[in-house]
Amino acid sequence: MSKWQELDKKYMMHTIDREPVTLVRGEGARVWDENGREYLDFVAGIAVNSLGHCHPVVVGAITEQARTLIQASGWFYTIPQLRLARLLVENSCLDQVFFCNSGAEASEGAVKLARRYGHLKLNGAYEVITARNSFHGRTLLMTAATGQERFHKPYVPLPSGFRYVPFNDIEAIKTATTDQTCAVMLEPIQGEGGVNVPDDGYLAGVRAWCDEKGLLLILDEVQTGIGRLGSLFGYQEYGVEPDIMSLAKGLGSGVPIGAFLAKKGASVFSPGEHGSTFGGNPLTCATACATVEFIIENDVPANVRKVGRHLMEGLKGLQQKYPFITDVRGRGLLVAIEFDRDIAFEMMMACLERGLLANLLKPNALRFIPPLIIGESEVDEALGILEAALSSGGS
């Protein structure tokens, strides 16, 4: 254990079991530890570093804005915030935006907005239907929104107002809908819950049901947004439009920023009903603006589609060779492999020893969420390391 890891053990709350690596530098899709060892990074800050580590446009935006204005609060107009708002609205189906600091805050703000809508437009309806195996964040309210009992148990009693249904089951949503329902909140693809991909008609069916019953459709795009699935926003992959959408992770390519957007009819907050001291500060907004502009202007989603197909094909090839891989699933550069037994930790550590960072998704599944600018040669390198780990049985 290094001196830095000893400090972690002494001073940090034990809320996560970290991998035994202390990272000190990153560039593109690669990182280096304190001993100078290089790793190919297929975790990307948990789908955060959309342009990789220390991309020049990100570093440039941070540097320039840090010299100019870092924080001003929401009491004043600031140019980076307004530029980013225009960029997101003009490139999406939504009309207005609120900026915050994280995905949990963004999704909680989305639920808060839906409850306000229910109070004003739906006779006080306040319940939100979410899916089992979903993940919406770690605030107390978003822990309650998350459809996984293991996250609930340590914190009962949880805030009320959520009903859980199986993912990819429209009829279950219909059955769960009551006169107290104000919204349905779903991830286009469930990320933390297992990279669970719905049938092609699922979201369209949910959209139709919400329209029929006058409910809001909230899409949690914290992980799927900003190019991750091969389009700027995940909803575009499924031909639907949400009433409210939450974003974070890849929005700032490493800086902590979140946002939720709404169509004008759902944007019912009045002054004083929501706010954030740090949300939308000039530093993070300037960085996010540079990130999103680069993704759009350079058609990064096209690279995601191309390289994502290459990754999927390579993983399916490994599945043919190693039948204990029972599933390869995902879309774009949000991909998982599942095993027939609980060996994912051993496989992750075997990859780590060989210079590849992968994400332990479940005891029997690994997730691959590399930077969106990754190339096919780097995918081939990762596949080679993974195959070596698979052939070694994790040793």
N, C-alpha and C positions, 0 to 999 in steps of 0.2 A: 504494500500500500504506500503510495507516494505521500509526501508531506501535505499536498493539497487535499488528497482524499482523507487524510487524518483530520484536517481542519473541518471538512464536511461532516465527518462523523461526530466531531466535538460540538460544532456550533449550529448545524442545520437541523431543522425538524425532519424526522425520517418519514417523509411522505412519498418517497419513490425509491426503488432499488435501482441505483444507477449502474451502468456498465462501467467496468474498471478502466476507463480511459479519461484522461484530462486533456481536453482539446484547447489549443492555444492559438490556432491560426486556420483560416480557410480561404480558398480561392476557387471559384467556379464550383465544380462538383467534388472537390477534394478538400480534406481537412488534415491537420497535422497535430499530433499530441505533444506533450511536454518533452518527450524524448526524441522528437523529430521524425517519428514514424508516420507514414502517409496512409490515408484511408480514402476509399471511394465512398461518397456519402449518398446512400439511397434512403435516408431519413429526412434530410433537408429541414431540420428544426421542427419536425412533425408537419410536413407539407407547408412550411412557412417560407423557406428561402426560394421563392419562385424563380428568381434570376440567378440562383446559386449564391455562393459566399462572396461578399465584398465586390459585387458587380460594379464596374466603373460608374454607371449612371446612378446607382444607389449611393455609393460613396460620394459622388459629386453633389448630389442633391442634399445629402446630410451636411456636407462641409459648407456648401454655399448658404444653406438656411441657418446653420448654427452660427454663422458670422453675422446674420442679419436680424433674426427674431425667432426665439425658441418658443416662448409661451406668452399668451396675451389674455387668455380666458375667453369664455363665450360672450362676454359683455361687449366685445368689440368685433368688427369685421376684420378678417384677415384674408389676404389674397390666396395663399396656398389652399386654405379650406374651401374657398369658393371655386377655385380652379378644379379641385378634385371633385367637388359636388357636381359641377357641370359635366365633367368627364364621365362620371359614373351614370348620371341620369341620361345623358345623350347617347350612351352606348348600351342602355338597358331598356326594359319596358316599364320601369318605375319612374316616378315623378319628383319625389323629394327624398332627402337623406338626412340622417342624424349620425354624427361621428362619436365613437367612444374608444375604448382602449383594448378590447379583447373580444374574442368570439362569444364568451359567456355573457358579457355585457350586451353584445349585439343581439343575441337571441333572447335574452331577458327583456331588452327594450322592445323587441318585436312582440313578445307576449304581453307586455305592459300596454303597448299600443292596441293590440287586439282586444284586451279587456276594456280599455277605454272606449273602443268602438262598440263593443257589446253593451256597455252601459248607456251609450248615447243612441245607438241604432237598433239594438236587438233586445229591448226591454230588460236590460241588466244581465244578459247572458254573459258568463265569464269562463266557462270550461273550455279547455283546449284538448283536442284529441291528438295524441302522439303515438308513435309506434314502439313496439317492443324491440329491444336491441338497439334502440336509438341512443344517441349521445348528444346532449345540448349544452354541456358546460358544468362547472363545478361550484357556482353559487348555490345557495340553498334552494332557490326557486328552480334553477335549471337542473339541479340534482333531482328535484321532484318531477320535472318535465322529462327527464331521461328515463326511458323504459327498460331499466335494468335493475332488478331487485338488489343486486350486490352493492350498488351505489346508494340505495335507499336505507338499508338496514342500520348503518352507524348513526343515522341522523333523525330517526323517527321521534316525534311526529313531524312529518313533512308538511309544507304548505299544500293546501288543497287546490283543486281546480283542474286536475288532469285525469284523462281517461286513456288507457293504453289498449292498443289493438295490435294484432299481428301485422308486420310489414308485408306489403304486396298483397293486401287483402281488402278490396274495395267494399265488399259486403260487410266486413267487420266494422268499417268506418260508418256505414249506413246504420248498422244496428246500434252503434255507440252514440249516435247523434240524438240529442234531446233538445228541448226548448231552452236548456241552459248552455248549449254549445255556441261558442262565438267563432271558433277557428279550428283548423286542422294544421298541425305543424309536422313537416316531414323533411328528412334529408333526401335529395334526389338519389344518392347512393349512400347507404349507411357506412360511414368510415370506421370509427372506433368500434362499432358493433360487429365488424367482420368483413367489411367491403362487400356488403350485400346489395346486389344489383336487382332492381325490380323488373318485372315484365314491361315491355315497351308501352303497353296501353294503360299501365297503372296510374301514373300521374295525371294523364288526360282524363281518366275516369274519376279521379278524386276532384279534379278541377270542375268537371261537369256536376258532380254532386254538390260541391260548395256553391256553384252558381244556382243550382236548383233550390237550395235551402237558404241562400243568402249569407253563407259563411265566408270568412276570410281564409285564404290558403296562404300559409306561411311556409316558405322554403328556407331551411337552414343550410345556407351555402358557405358556411365557415370553412369547410374543407374542400367542397367541390367547386367553389367559385374561383374567379381570376385564372381561368385557363386550364385547371387541373384535369378536366375531363375531355379536353379537346375543343372547347368553345369557351368564349369569355366567361359565360355563366352556365352552370349545369342545366338550368331549365331549358336552355336552347337545344340541348341534346334530345329533349323529350317533347318539344313542340307545345309547351304550356307556358302560361304567364302567371306568376304568383301575384298576390295582392301586397305581400310584405316579404322581404328577403333580408337575411342577415349574412354579413361577410366579415372576414378577418384573415387569419393565417397568411395566405399569399399576397394579400392586398398591399403590404408594405415591404415585402421581400426581406423581412428580418426585423423591422421596427414594429413595436406594439401598437397596432391600430385595428379598430373594428368599426363597422358601420351597419345600420339597417336602413333599408329603402322601402318606400311605400308608394302605391298608386294614390293619386290625389284623393279619391273617395275614401281611402282608408287612413289618410294622414290627418287624424283628428285631435292631435295634441294641441293644447292652448298654452300660451306663455306661462311658465312656472310648473307645468305638469311633468316635465322631464328635463334632465340636465346632466352635465359632466364637467368637472373642473379641468381635467386634462384632455378630454375628448376633443378631437379636431384641432389640436395644437399645430402651429405652423411647421414644426420640425417633422412630425410624422406625416402630415398631409403633403408636404413638399416631396417627401420620399415616396409616399404612395402614388402621388401624381406621376413622378418620374417612372416608377415601376409600371403602372398601368399604361402610360403612353408608350413605353418601350414594347410592352406585350402586344399592344394593338398595332403599332407602326411596323413592327417586325414580324407580324403574324405568328407569334409564338404558339398559339393554339394549333397551327398546322404542323409545327414540329412535334407537339404533344401527340397528335393523332398518328403521325408517321412513326415516331420512336416508340410510342405506346404499343402500336401493332407489332413492332419488332420485339419488344419485351415480352408481350403475350405469346407470340409465336415461339420464342426461345424457351419460355417457361413451360409451354405445352409440350415442346420437344423433350424437356427434362422429365415431364410427367410420363411420357411414353417409356422413357428409359428407367425411371424409378417409380414403380407403381404404388409405392406408399405415399406418393403425392396424389391425393384423391380429388383435388379441385384446383383450378386456376381461374380466377375471376377478377373482374374489374373493368375499368374504362379509362382510356387515356393513360395518364401516369398515376392512377390510383389503383393498385393491383395487389392481390393477395394470393398466396398459395396455402393450401390446407393439407395436413397430413392425416394418416389414418390412426395416429396415436399422438400422445403429448410429447413430441420431441422438438417443438419449435425453439425452446430456449437453447437446447444443445446445438441446433443448427445455427441460430443467431450467433452464439459464441464461437462456433467453428468458422463462420464467415468473418467475425471480428478478428480472429487470430490470423486470418489470411488477407485482411485489409479491406473488408467491405462492411459498412454499417447498414444493417437492416433493422426493421422494427418488429418487436415481439407483439403481435396483435392479440393472440389468444394462446393457450398452452399448446394448441395444435395448428397454429397458423402464423405465418410471417407476412408483413406488409412491406411493399416497396413504393416509396413516394419521393422519387428523386427530384432535383430541380427541373423546371420545365425546359431549360435550355440544354438538357443532357443530349448527347449524341449517340448514334448507334454503336460506335466503337466502345464507348464507355459502358453501354448496355452489354455488349459482348464480353467485356472485361468482368463485369459483375456476374454474368451468367457462368463464366468460367470458374470464378471463385465459388459461387453457389454449388456448381457441380462437384467441385473438389470437396466441399463440405458434405454434400449428399453421399458421395462415394465413400467418404470416411466414416459415415454413420454418426457424425457429430463429434468425432474425436480429433 
